[in-house]
């Protein structure tokens, strides 16, 4: 003999179905937001940050060249106090230039690796989207049919 279902409230099925629809809407929005965030992050790394650090590197190299020229001029004039300050300034801009070069190398590395890291995760997300788009509507339809069947059973 088949097991019996103990349904105490058809309204509970309707309530569950309503909450499931809300969940599906929220889940779709969340998946879309994640996809958008991944695209924005790719854009930020590959364009915005690269351009920013390329510009910074250019500025810092110009300032380094200027500081080196001022140091050279100070050495030629024989001013020891000025040349010590100029040496410190040259050292400062060498460090700043090295920092920019390192940041730019890092950005280029992240840019190369980004898709290989993000794509497998996005494929998992697409699997979830497929489940939400194709399997969950079947579950909703099943709930509607179960509710109709139970309502028909209750009226008999």
Secondary structure, DSSP 8 states (H G I E B T S, - for coil): ---------HHHHHHHHHHHHHHHHHHHHHHHHHHHHHHHHHHIIIIIIHHHHHHHHHHHHHHHHHHHHHHHHHHHHT-HHHHHHHHHHHHHHHHHHHHHHHHHHHHHHHHHHHHHHHHHHHHHHHHHHHIIIIIHHHHHHHHHHHHHHHHHHHH-
